[in-house]
Amino acid sequence: MVSSSPSGEKAYATCVGCHGANGEGGVGPRLNNQSAAEVVAKLEKYKAGEQMGPMTGMMAPMAAGLSTDDMKSIAEYVTALK
């Protein structure tokens, strides 16, 4: 059972298509094997417009609308799916 906040689950719903329902990866990389801090750091870099690789064009707009709290909620949710 995942004990993270419902807001993290709701926000992660937009990530499922690329990162998988359980954060196992797919088109996008696996997330459930990373720490919450790593996930947040990457989202912050995407939001800041840093070039992070071939998926930057897709991830930057996704991260642009996220608040710091959203990022933390998503990270806590997906890393709890291990």
PDB file of N, CA, C and O in Angstrom:
ATOM      1  N   MET A   1       0.838  -1.190   0.000  1.00  0.00           N
ATOM      2  CA  MET A   1       0.000   0.000   0.000  1.00  0.00           C
ATOM      3  C   MET A   1       0.876   1.244   0.000  1.00  0.00           C
ATOM      4  O   MET A   1       1.835   1.346   0.765  1.00  0.00           O
ATOM      5  N   VAL A   2       0.541   2.162  -0.847  1.00  0.00           N
ATOM      6  CA  VAL A   2       1.291   3.411  -0.945  1.00  0.00           C
ATOM      7  C   VAL A   2       0.689   4.402   0.034  1.00  0.00           C
ATOM      8  O   VAL A   2      -0.522   4.627   0.035  1.00  0.00           O
ATOM      9  N   SER A   3       1.531   4.990   0.863  1.00  0.00           N
ATOM     10  CA  SER A   3       1.029   5.890   1.898  1.00  0.00           C
ATOM     11  C   SER A   3       1.272   7.356   1.570  1.00  0.00           C
ATOM     12  O   SER A   3       1.254   8.198   2.468  1.00  0.00           O
ATOM     13  N   SER A   4       1.496   7.669   0.320  1.00  0.00           N
ATOM     14  CA  SER A   4       1.733   9.057  -0.051  1.00  0.00           C
ATOM     15  C   SER A   4       0.414   9.796  -0.239  1.00  0.00           C
ATOM     16  O   SER A   4      -0.661   9.197  -0.227  1.00  0.00           O
ATOM     17  N   SER A   5       0.520  11.095  -0.411  1.00  0.00           N
ATOM     18  CA  SER A   5      -0.682  11.913  -0.491  1.00  0.00           C
ATOM     19  C   SER A   5      -1.444  11.679  -1.786  1.00  0.00           C
ATOM     20  O   SER A   5      -0.846  11.386  -2.821  1.00  0.00           O
ATOM     21  N   PRO A   6      -2.773  11.811  -1.727  1.00  0.00           N
ATOM     22  CA  PRO A   6      -3.578  11.679  -2.944  1.00  0.00           C
ATOM     23  C   PRO A   6      -3.200  12.712  -3.997  1.00  0.00           C
ATOM     24  O   PRO A   6      -3.348  12.454  -5.192  1.00  0.00           O
ATOM     25  N   SER A   7      -2.712  13.882  -3.573  1.00  0.00           N
ATOM     26  CA  SER A   7      -2.331  14.904  -4.545  1.00  0.00           C
ATOM     27  C   SER A   7      -1.150  14.439  -5.396  1.00  0.00           C
ATOM     28  O   SER A   7      -1.068  14.781  -6.576  1.00  0.00           O
ATOM     29  N   GLY A   8      -0.247  13.673  -4.815  1.00  0.00           N
ATOM     30  CA  GLY A   8       0.869  13.122  -5.575  1.00  0.00           C
ATOM     31  C   GLY A   8       0.389  12.131  -6.609  1.00  0.00           C
ATOM     32  O   GLY A   8       0.864  12.123  -7.745  1.00  0.00           O
ATOM     33  N   GLU A   9      -0.551  11.298  -6.215  1.00  0.00           N
ATOM     34  CA  GLU A   9      -1.116  10.317  -7.145  1.00  0.00           C
ATOM     35  C   GLU A   9      -1.835  11.022  -8.289  1.00  0.00           C
ATOM     36  O   GLU A   9      -1.689  10.643  -9.451  1.00  0.00           O
ATOM     37  N   LYS A  10      -2.605  12.040  -7.955  1.00  0.00           N
ATOM     38  CA  LYS A  10      -3.346  12.789  -8.979  1.00  0.00           C
ATOM     39  C   LYS A  10      -2.385  13.498  -9.929  1.00  0.00           C
ATOM     40  O   LYS A  10      -2.570  13.452 -11.145  1.00  0.00           O
ATOM     41  N   ALA A  11      -1.376  14.143  -9.393  1.00  0.00           N
ATOM     42  CA  ALA A  11      -0.412  14.861 -10.231  1.00  0.00           C
ATOM     43  C   ALA A  11       0.398  13.896 -11.087  1.00  0.00           C
ATOM     44  O   ALA A  11       0.742  14.215 -12.225  1.00  0.00           O
ATOM     45  N   TYR A  12       0.704  12.724 -10.550  1.00  0.00           N
ATOM     46  CA  TYR A  12       1.490  11.733 -11.298  1.00  0.00           C
ATOM     47  C   TYR A  12       0.706  11.146 -12.463  1.00  0.00           C
ATOM     48  O   TYR A  12       1.302  10.576 -13.378  1.00  0.00           O
ATOM     49  N   ALA A  13      -0.600  11.271 -12.450  1.00  0.00           N
ATOM     50  CA  ALA A  13      -1.432  10.712 -13.527  1.00  0.00           C
ATOM     51  C   ALA A  13      -0.994  11.218 -14.901  1.00  0.00           C
ATOM     52  O   ALA A  13      -1.132  10.497 -15.890  1.00  0.00           O
ATOM     53  N   THR A  14      -0.475  12.430 -14.982  1.00  0.00           N
ATOM     54  CA  THR A  14      -0.018  12.956 -16.273  1.00  0.00           C
ATOM     55  C   THR A  14       1.330  12.369 -16.689  1.00  0.00           C
ATOM     56  O   THR A  14       1.753  12.539 -17.832  1.00  0.00           O
ATOM     57  N   CYS A  15       1.996  11.691 -15.783  1.00  0.00           N
ATOM     58  CA  CYS A  15       3.326  11.120 -16.034  1.00  0.00           C
ATOM     59  C   CYS A  15       3.263   9.655 -16.464  1.00  0.00           C
ATOM     60  O   CYS A  15       4.210   9.122 -17.042  1.00  0.00           O
ATOM     61  N   VAL A  16       2.133   9.019 -16.171  1.00  0.00           N
ATOM     62  CA  VAL A  16       1.973   7.575 -16.361  1.00  0.00           C
ATOM     63  C   VAL A  16       2.249   7.126 -17.792  1.00  0.00           C
ATOM     64  O   VAL A  16       2.859   6.078 -18.001  1.00  0.00           O
ATOM     65  N   GLY A  17       1.809   7.902 -18.776  1.00  0.00           N
ATOM     66  CA  GLY A  17       1.964   7.502 -20.170  1.00  0.00           C
ATOM     67  C   GLY A  17       3.408   7.227 -20.567  1.00  0.00           C
ATOM     68  O   GLY A  17       3.665   6.360 -21.403  1.00  0.00           O
ATOM     69  N   CYS A  18       4.336   7.942 -19.987  1.00  0.00           N
ATOM     70  CA  CYS A  18       5.755   7.761 -20.330  1.00  0.00           C
ATOM     71  C   CYS A  18       6.547   7.007 -19.263  1.00  0.00           C
ATOM     72  O   CYS A  18       7.470   6.258 -19.584  1.00  0.00           O
ATOM     73  N   HIS A  19       6.186   7.206 -17.996  1.00  0.00           N
ATOM     74  CA  HIS A  19       6.971   6.623 -16.905  1.00  0.00           C
ATOM     75  C   HIS A  19       6.341   5.380 -16.289  1.00  0.00           C
ATOM     76  O   HIS A  19       6.942   4.759 -15.413  1.00  0.00           O
ATOM     77  N   GLY A  20       5.148   5.007 -16.727  1.00  0.00           N
ATOM     78  CA  GLY A  20       4.495   3.800 -16.233  1.00  0.00           C
ATOM     79  C   GLY A  20       3.681   4.029 -14.974  1.00  0.00           C
ATOM     80  O   GLY A  20       3.983   4.920 -14.179  1.00  0.00           O
ATOM     81  N   ALA A  21       2.651   3.222 -14.801  1.00  0.00           N
ATOM     82  CA  ALA A  21       1.742   3.361 -13.658  1.00  0.00           C
ATOM     83  C   ALA A  21       2.451   3.186 -12.324  1.00  0.00           C
ATOM     84  O   ALA A  21       2.041   3.762 -11.317  1.00  0.00           O
ATOM     85  N   ASN A  22       3.508   2.395 -12.317  1.00  0.00           N
ATOM     86  CA  ASN A  22       4.255   2.151 -11.085  1.00  0.00           C
ATOM     87  C   ASN A  22       5.648   2.765 -11.117  1.00  0.00           C
ATOM     88  O   ASN A  22       6.518   2.391 -10.330  1.00  0.00           O
ATOM     89  N   GLY A  23       5.854   3.710 -12.032  1.00  0.00           N
ATOM     90  CA  GLY A  23       7.155   4.361 -12.137  1.00  0.00           C
ATOM     91  C   GLY A  23       8.235   3.460 -12.701  1.00  0.00           C
ATOM     92  O   GLY A  23       9.426   3.722 -12.536  1.00  0.00           O
ATOM     93  N   GLU A  24       7.805   2.377 -13.381  1.00  0.00           N
ATOM     94  CA  GLU A  24       8.749   1.379 -13.893  1.00  0.00           C
ATOM     95  C   GLU A  24       9.451   1.802 -15.178  1.00  0.00           C
ATOM     96  O   GLU A  24      10.389   1.137 -15.619  1.00  0.00           O
ATOM     97  N   GLY A  25       9.014   2.882 -15.772  1.00  0.00           N
ATOM     98  CA  GLY A  25       9.624   3.360 -17.001  1.00  0.00           C
ATOM     99  C   GLY A  25       8.912   2.826 -18.225  1.00  0.00           C
ATOM    100  O   GLY A  25       8.047   1.955 -18.132  1.00  0.00           O
ATOM    101  N   GLY A  26       9.280   3.350 -19.348  1.00  0.00           N
ATOM    102  CA  GLY A  26       8.689   3.005 -20.639  1.00  0.00           C
ATOM    103  C   GLY A  26       9.359   3.895 -21.661  1.00  0.00           C
ATOM    104  O   GLY A  26      10.554   3.758 -21.923  1.00  0.00           O
ATOM    105  N   VAL A  27       8.594   4.809 -22.241  1.00  0.00           N
ATOM    106  CA  VAL A  27       9.175   5.823 -23.125  1.00  0.00           C
ATOM    107  C   VAL A  27      10.148   6.682 -22.316  1.00  0.00           C
ATOM    108  O   VAL A  27      11.231   7.031 -22.787  1.00  0.00           O
ATOM    109  N   GLY A  28       9.743   7.010 -21.103  1.00  0.00           N
ATOM    110  CA  GLY A  28      10.590   7.767 -20.189  1.00  0.00           C
ATOM    111  C   GLY A  28      11.313   6.825 -19.243  1.00  0.00           C
ATOM    112  O   GLY A  28      10.975   5.643 -19.173  1.00  0.00           O
ATOM    113  N   PRO A  29      12.295   7.324 -18.518  1.00  0.00           N
ATOM    114  CA  PRO A  29      13.072   6.466 -17.631  1.00  0.00           C
ATOM    115  C   PRO A  29      12.295   6.001 -16.400  1.00  0.00           C
ATOM    116  O   PRO A  29      11.268   6.568 -16.027  1.00  0.00           O
ATOM    117  N   ARG A  30      12.821   4.961 -15.796  1.00  0.00           N
ATOM    118  CA  ARG A  30      12.276   4.442 -14.549  1.00  0.00           C
ATOM    119  C   ARG A  30      12.458   5.500 -13.462  1.00  0.00           C
ATOM    120  O   ARG A  30      13.509   6.137 -13.379  1.00  0.00           O
ATOM    121  N   LEU A  31      11.444   5.684 -12.639  1.00  0.00           N
ATOM    122  CA  LEU A  31      11.504   6.665 -11.557  1.00  0.00           C
ATOM    123  C   LEU A  31      11.463   6.023 -10.179  1.00  0.00           C
ATOM    124  O   LEU A  31      11.957   6.606  -9.214  1.00  0.00           O
ATOM    125  N   ASN A  32      10.883   4.833 -10.069  1.00  0.00           N
ATOM    126  CA  ASN A  32      10.692   4.240  -8.748  1.00  0.00           C
ATOM    127  C   ASN A  32      11.975   3.681  -8.142  1.00  0.00           C
ATOM    128  O   ASN A  32      11.949   3.143  -7.035  1.00  0.00           O
ATOM    129  N   ASN A  33      13.084   3.800  -8.841  1.00  0.00           N
ATOM    130  CA  ASN A  33      14.370   3.379  -8.283  1.00  0.00           C
ATOM    131  C   ASN A  33      15.241   4.583  -7.922  1.00  0.00           C
ATOM    132  O   ASN A  33      16.419   4.428  -7.598  1.00  0.00           O
ATOM    133  N   GLN A  34      14.663   5.768  -7.978  1.00  0.00           N
ATOM    134  CA  GLN A  34      15.375   6.994  -7.637  1.00  0.00           C
ATOM    135  C   GLN A  34      14.855   7.514  -6.303  1.00  0.00           C
ATOM    136  O   GLN A  34      13.773   7.135  -5.856  1.00  0.00           O
ATOM    137  N   SER A  35      15.628   8.376  -5.679  1.00  0.00           N
ATOM    138  CA  SER A  35      15.152   9.004  -4.448  1.00  0.00           C
ATOM    139  C   SER A  35      14.213  10.152  -4.807  1.00  0.00           C
ATOM    140  O   SER A  35      14.244  10.673  -5.922  1.00  0.00           O
ATOM    141  N   ALA A  36      13.388  10.530  -3.852  1.00  0.00           N
ATOM    142  CA  ALA A  36      12.488  11.665  -4.070  1.00  0.00           C
ATOM    143  C   ALA A  36      13.299  12.926  -4.370  1.00  0.00           C
ATOM    144  O   ALA A  36      12.903  13.737  -5.207  1.00  0.00           O
ATOM    145  N   ALA A  37      14.425  13.087  -3.692  1.00  0.00           N
ATOM    146  CA  ALA A  37      15.272  14.264  -3.917  1.00  0.00           C
ATOM    147  C   ALA A  37      15.796  14.304  -5.352  1.00  0.00           C
ATOM    148  O   ALA A  37      15.878  15.376  -5.951  1.00  0.00           O
ATOM    149  N   GLU A  38      16.152  13.142  -5.908  1.00  0.00           N
ATOM    150  CA  GLU A  38      16.630  13.088  -7.294  1.00  0.00           C
ATOM    151  C   GLU A  38      15.528  13.478  -8.268  1.00  0.00           C
ATOM    152  O   GLU A  38      15.768  14.224  -9.218  1.00  0.00           O
ATOM    153  N   VAL A  39      14.325  12.978  -8.035  1.00  0.00           N
ATOM    154  CA  VAL A  39      13.201  13.291  -8.919  1.00  0.00           C
ATOM    155  C   VAL A  39      12.904  14.785  -8.874  1.00  0.00           C
ATOM    156  O   VAL A  39      12.718  15.415  -9.915  1.00  0.00           O
ATOM    157  N   VAL A  40      12.859  15.352  -7.676  1.00  0.00           N
ATOM    158  CA  VAL A  40      12.599  16.789  -7.530  1.00  0.00           C
ATOM    159  C   VAL A  40      13.699  17.597  -8.219  1.00  0.00           C
ATOM    160  O   VAL A  40      13.402  18.558  -8.929  1.00  0.00           O
ATOM    161  N   ALA A  41      14.949  17.224  -8.022  1.00  0.00           N
ATOM    162  CA  ALA A  41      16.065  17.962  -8.629  1.00  0.00           C
ATOM    163  C   ALA A  41      15.957  17.971 -10.153  1.00  0.00           C
ATOM    164  O   ALA A  41      16.208  18.994 -10.790  1.00  0.00           O
ATOM    165  N   LYS A  42      15.584  16.836 -10.732  1.00  0.00           N
ATOM    166  CA  LYS A  42      15.440  16.773 -12.189  1.00  0.00           C
ATOM    167  C   LYS A  42      14.273  17.624 -12.661  1.00  0.00           C
ATOM    168  O   LYS A  42      14.384  18.326 -13.666  1.00  0.00           O
ATOM    169  N   LEU A  43      13.156  17.568 -11.949  1.00  0.00           N
ATOM    170  CA  LEU A  43      12.004  18.390 -12.324  1.00  0.00           C
ATOM    171  C   LEU A  43      12.342  19.876 -12.240  1.00  0.00           C
ATOM    172  O   LEU A  43      11.934  20.659 -13.098  1.00  0.00           O
ATOM    173  N   GLU A  44      13.090  20.263 -11.202  1.00  0.00           N
ATOM    174  CA  GLU A  44      13.494  21.665 -11.062  1.00  0.00           C
ATOM    175  C   GLU A  44      14.382  22.102 -12.231  1.00  0.00           C
ATOM    176  O   GLU A  44      14.252  23.220 -12.732  1.00  0.00           O
ATOM    177  N   LYS A  45      15.276  21.221 -12.658  1.00  0.00           N
ATOM    178  CA  LYS A  45      16.154  21.548 -13.789  1.00  0.00           C
ATOM    179  C   LYS A  45      15.351  21.681 -15.076  1.00  0.00           C
ATOM    180  O   LYS A  45      15.582  22.597 -15.864  1.00  0.00           O
ATOM    181  N   TYR A  46      14.410  20.771 -15.289  1.00  0.00           N
ATOM    182  CA  TYR A  46      13.546  20.888 -16.474  1.00  0.00           C
ATOM    183  C   TYR A  46      12.774  22.203 -16.439  1.00  0.00           C
ATOM    184  O   TYR A  46      12.678  22.902 -17.448  1.00  0.00           O
ATOM    185  N   LYS A  47      12.225  22.534 -15.270  1.00  0.00           N
ATOM    186  CA  LYS A  47      11.439  23.765 -15.135  1.00  0.00           C
ATOM    187  C   LYS A  47      12.301  24.997 -15.414  1.00  0.00           C
ATOM    188  O   LYS A  47      11.825  25.976 -15.990  1.00  0.00           O
ATOM    189  N   ALA A  48      13.556  24.945 -15.009  1.00  0.00           N
ATOM    190  CA  ALA A  48      14.478  26.067 -15.218  1.00  0.00           C
ATOM    191  C   ALA A  48      14.967  26.156 -16.663  1.00  0.00           C
ATOM    192  O   ALA A  48      15.647  27.112 -17.035  1.00  0.00           O
ATOM    193  N   GLY A  49      14.620  25.158 -17.471  1.00  0.00           N
ATOM    194  CA  GLY A  49      15.006  25.175 -18.872  1.00  0.00           C
ATOM    195  C   GLY A  49      16.368  24.577 -19.163  1.00  0.00           C
ATOM    196  O   GLY A  49      16.900  24.743 -20.261  1.00  0.00           O
ATOM    197  N   GLU A  50      16.938  23.880 -18.182  1.00  0.00           N
ATOM    198  CA  GLU A  50      18.237  23.248 -18.417  1.00  0.00           C
ATOM    199  C   GLU A  50      18.098  22.094 -19.395  1.00  0.00           C
ATOM    200  O   GLU A  50      17.115  21.354 -19.360  1.00  0.00           O
ATOM    201  N   GLN A  51      19.067  21.948 -20.251  1.00  0.00           N
ATOM    202  CA  GLN A  51      19.081  20.846 -21.215  1.00  0.00           C
ATOM    203  C   GLN A  51      19.488  19.576 -20.477  1.00  0.00           C
ATOM    204  O   GLN A  51      20.588  19.484 -19.931  1.00  0.00           O
ATOM    205  N   MET A  52      18.575  18.592 -20.469  1.00  0.00           N
ATOM    206  CA  MET A  52      18.816  17.374 -19.701  1.00  0.00           C
ATOM    207  C   MET A  52      18.880  16.136 -20.587  1.00  0.00           C
ATOM    208  O   MET A  52      18.906  15.016 -20.076  1.00  0.00           O
ATOM    209  N   GLY A  53      18.904  16.313 -21.878  1.00  0.00           N
ATOM    210  CA  GLY A  53      18.946  15.168 -22.771  1.00  0.00           C
ATOM    211  C   GLY A  53      17.839  15.232 -23.799  1.00  0.00           C
ATOM    212  O   GLY A  53      17.189  16.265 -23.957  1.00  0.00           O
ATOM    213  N   PRO A  54      17.621  14.127 -24.503  1.00  0.00           N
ATOM    214  CA  PRO A  54      16.677  14.132 -25.622  1.00  0.00           C
ATOM    215  C   PRO A  54      15.214  14.366 -25.231  1.00  0.00           C
ATOM    216  O   PRO A  54      14.408  14.736 -26.085  1.00  0.00           O
ATOM    217  N   MET A  55      14.861  14.162 -23.984  1.00  0.00           N
ATOM    218  CA  MET A  55      13.470  14.346 -23.560  1.00  0.00           C
ATOM    219  C   MET A  55      13.193  15.734 -22.992  1.00  0.00           C
ATOM    220  O   MET A  55      12.084  16.000 -22.530  1.00  0.00           O
ATOM    221  N   THR A  56      14.184  16.619 -23.020  1.00  0.00           N
ATOM    222  CA  THR A  56      13.995  17.959 -22.469  1.00  0.00           C
ATOM    223  C   THR A  56      12.826  18.672 -23.128  1.00  0.00           C
ATOM    224  O   THR A  56      12.048  19.342 -22.450  1.00  0.00           O
ATOM    225  N   GLY A  57      12.694  18.537 -24.440  1.00  0.00           N
ATOM    226  CA  GLY A  57      11.609  19.204 -25.156  1.00  0.00           C
ATOM    227  C   GLY A  57      10.236  18.779 -24.686  1.00  0.00           C
ATOM    228  O   GLY A  57       9.288  19.563 -24.737  1.00  0.00           O
ATOM    229  N   MET A  58      10.119  17.553 -24.230  1.00  0.00           N
ATOM    230  CA  MET A  58       8.844  17.053 -23.725  1.00  0.00           C
ATOM    231  C   MET A  58       8.672  17.375 -22.238  1.00  0.00           C
ATOM    232  O   MET A  58       7.578  17.721 -21.794  1.00  0.00           O
ATOM    233  N   MET A  59       9.753  17.257 -21.481  1.00  0.00           N
ATOM    234  CA  MET A  59       9.655  17.419 -20.034  1.00  0.00           C
ATOM    235  C   MET A  59       9.594  18.875 -19.578  1.00  0.00           C
ATOM    236  O   MET A  59       8.927  19.173 -18.587  1.00  0.00           O
ATOM    237  N   ALA A  60      10.262  19.772 -20.261  1.00  0.00           N
ATOM    238  CA  ALA A  60      10.277  21.175 -19.829  1.00  0.00           C
ATOM    239  C   ALA A  60       8.871  21.757 -19.727  1.00  0.00           C
ATOM    240  O   ALA A  60       8.559  22.384 -18.714  1.00  0.00           O
ATOM    241  N   PRO A  61       8.003  21.580 -20.732  1.00  0.00           N
ATOM    242  CA  PRO A  61       6.644  22.111 -20.594  1.00  0.00           C
ATOM    243  C   PRO A  61       5.839  21.403 -19.499  1.00  0.00           C
ATOM    244  O   PRO A  61       4.984  22.016 -18.858  1.00  0.00           O
ATOM    245  N   MET A  62       6.111  20.121 -19.288  1.00  0.00           N
ATOM    246  CA  MET A  62       5.402  19.386 -18.235  1.00  0.00           C
ATOM    247  C   MET A  62       5.786  19.937 -16.860  1.00  0.00           C
ATOM    248  O   MET A  62       4.929  20.114 -15.994  1.00  0.00           O
ATOM    249  N   ALA A  63       7.072  20.203 -16.670  1.00  0.00           N
ATOM    250  CA  ALA A  63       7.560  20.699 -15.385  1.00  0.00           C
ATOM    251  C   ALA A  63       7.231  22.171 -15.172  1.00  0.00           C
ATOM    252  O   ALA A  63       7.132  22.624 -14.032  1.00  0.00           O
ATOM    253  N   ALA A  64       7.061  22.917 -16.250  1.00  0.00           N
ATOM    254  CA  ALA A  64       6.839  24.362 -16.147  1.00  0.00           C
ATOM    255  C   ALA A  64       5.629  24.723 -15.294  1.00  0.00           C
ATOM    256  O   ALA A  64       5.637  25.748 -14.613  1.00  0.00           O
ATOM    257  N   GLY A  65       4.606  23.904 -15.324  1.00  0.00           N
ATOM    258  CA  GLY A  65       3.396  24.198 -14.571  1.00  0.00           C
ATOM    259  C   GLY A  65       3.372  23.643 -13.161  1.00  0.00           C
ATOM    260  O   GLY A  65       2.367  23.772 -12.461  1.00  0.00           O
ATOM    261  N   LEU A  66       4.470  23.024 -12.734  1.00  0.00           N
ATOM    262  CA  LEU A  66       4.503  22.412 -11.406  1.00  0.00           C
ATOM    263  C   LEU A  66       5.075  23.361 -10.364  1.00  0.00           C
ATOM    264  O   LEU A  66       6.080  24.032 -10.600  1.00  0.00           O
ATOM    265  N   SER A  67       4.428  23.407  -9.218  1.00  0.00           N
ATOM    266  CA  SER A  67       4.987  24.137  -8.082  1.00  0.00           C
ATOM    267  C   SER A  67       5.994  23.225  -7.379  1.00  0.00           C
ATOM    268  O   SER A  67       6.066  22.031  -7.671  1.00  0.00           O
ATOM    269  N   THR A  68       6.758  23.783  -6.467  1.00  0.00           N
ATOM    270  CA  THR A  68       7.691  22.971  -5.685  1.00  0.00           C
ATOM    271  C   THR A  68       6.935  21.907  -4.906  1.00  0.00           C
ATOM    272  O   THR A  68       7.396  20.770  -4.803  1.00  0.00           O
ATOM    273  N   ASP A  69       5.778  22.264  -4.356  1.00  0.00           N
ATOM    274  CA  ASP A  69       4.971  21.284  -3.621  1.00  0.00           C
ATOM    275  C   ASP A  69       4.477  20.172  -4.536  1.00  0.00           C
ATOM    276  O   ASP A  69       4.454  19.008  -4.138  1.00  0.00           O
ATOM    277  N   ASP A  70       4.078  20.524  -5.773  1.00  0.00           N
ATOM    278  CA  ASP A  70       3.663  19.509  -6.745  1.00  0.00           C
ATOM    279  C   ASP A  70       4.809  18.539  -7.011  1.00  0.00           C
ATOM    280  O   ASP A  70       4.617  17.323  -7.023  1.00  0.00           O
ATOM    281  N   MET A  71       5.991  19.084  -7.222  1.00  0.00           N
ATOM    282  CA  MET A  71       7.158  18.248  -7.511  1.00  0.00           C
ATOM    283  C   MET A  71       7.435  17.284  -6.360  1.00  0.00           C
ATOM    284  O   MET A  71       7.703  16.102  -6.574  1.00  0.00           O
ATOM    285  N   LYS A  72       7.368  17.805  -5.144  1.00  0.00           N
ATOM    286  CA  LYS A  72       7.607  16.960  -3.969  1.00  0.00           C
ATOM    287  C   LYS A  72       6.545  15.878  -3.849  1.00  0.00           C
ATOM    288  O   LYS A  72       6.862  14.729  -3.541  1.00  0.00           O
ATOM    289  N   SER A  73       5.294  16.235  -4.088  1.00  0.00           N
ATOM    290  CA  SER A  73       4.201  15.255  -4.005  1.00  0.00           C
ATOM    291  C   SER A  73       4.370  14.150  -5.038  1.00  0.00           C
ATOM    292  O   SER A  73       4.200  12.971  -4.727  1.00  0.00           O
ATOM    293  N   ILE A  74       4.702  14.531  -6.264  1.00  0.00           N
ATOM    294  CA  ILE A  74       4.924  13.546  -7.326  1.00  0.00           C
ATOM    295  C   ILE A  74       6.094  12.641  -6.952  1.00  0.00           C
ATOM    296  O   ILE A  74       5.999  11.418  -7.055  1.00  0.00           O
ATOM    297  N   ALA A  75       7.188  13.244  -6.522  1.00  0.00           N
ATOM    298  CA  ALA A  75       8.389  12.476  -6.185  1.00  0.00           C
ATOM    299  C   ALA A  75       8.132  11.510  -5.034  1.00  0.00           C
ATOM    300  O   ALA A  75       8.551  10.354  -5.089  1.00  0.00           O
ATOM    301  N   GLU A  76       7.453  11.971  -4.008  1.00  0.00           N
ATOM    302  CA  GLU A  76       7.147  11.100  -2.865  1.00  0.00           C
ATOM    303  C   GLU A  76       6.234   9.960  -3.287  1.00  0.00           C
ATOM    304  O   GLU A  76       6.403   8.824  -2.845  1.00  0.00           O
ATOM    305  N   TYR A  77       5.272  10.262  -4.138  1.00  0.00           N
ATOM    306  CA  TYR A  77       4.348   9.228  -4.604  1.00  0.00           C
ATOM    307  C   TYR A  77       5.076   8.174  -5.433  1.00  0.00           C
ATOM    308  O   TYR A  77       4.985   6.982  -5.139  1.00  0.00           O
ATOM    309  N   VAL A  78       5.790   8.601  -6.457  1.00  0.00           N
ATOM    310  CA  VAL A  78       6.387   7.635  -7.391  1.00  0.00           C
ATOM    311  C   VAL A  78       7.510   6.829  -6.737  1.00  0.00           C
ATOM    312  O   VAL A  78       7.689   5.656  -7.063  1.00  0.00           O
ATOM    313  N   THR A  79       8.259   7.429  -5.832  1.00  0.00           N
ATOM    314  CA  THR A  79       9.333   6.671  -5.193  1.00  0.00           C
ATOM    315  C   THR A  79       8.804   5.707  -4.141  1.00  0.00           C
ATOM    316  O   THR A  79       9.524   4.802  -3.720  1.00  0.00           O
ATOM    317  N   ALA A  80       7.572   5.885  -3.713  1.00  0.00           N
ATOM    318  CA  ALA A  80       6.952   4.940  -2.772  1.00  0.00           C
ATOM    319  C   ALA A  80       6.394   3.714  -3.488  1.00  0.00           C
ATOM    320  O   ALA A  80       5.960   2.765  -2.835  1.00  0.00           O
ATOM    321  N   LEU A  81       6.398   3.719  -4.810  1.00  0.00           N
ATOM    322  CA  LEU A  81       5.830   2.617  -5.593  1.00  0.00           C
ATOM    323  C   LEU A  81       6.796   1.454  -5.771  1.00  0.00           C
ATOM    324  O   LEU A  81       6.491   0.516  -6.507  1.00  0.00           O
ATOM    325  N   LYS A  82       7.924   1.491  -5.133  1.00  0.00           N
ATOM    326  CA  LYS A  82       8.946   0.445  -5.275  1.00  0.00           C
ATOM    327  C   LYS A  82       8.398  -0.926  -4.970  1.00  0.00           C
ATOM    328  O   LYS A  82       9.129  -1.913  -5.044  1.00  0.00           O
TER     329      LYS A  82
END
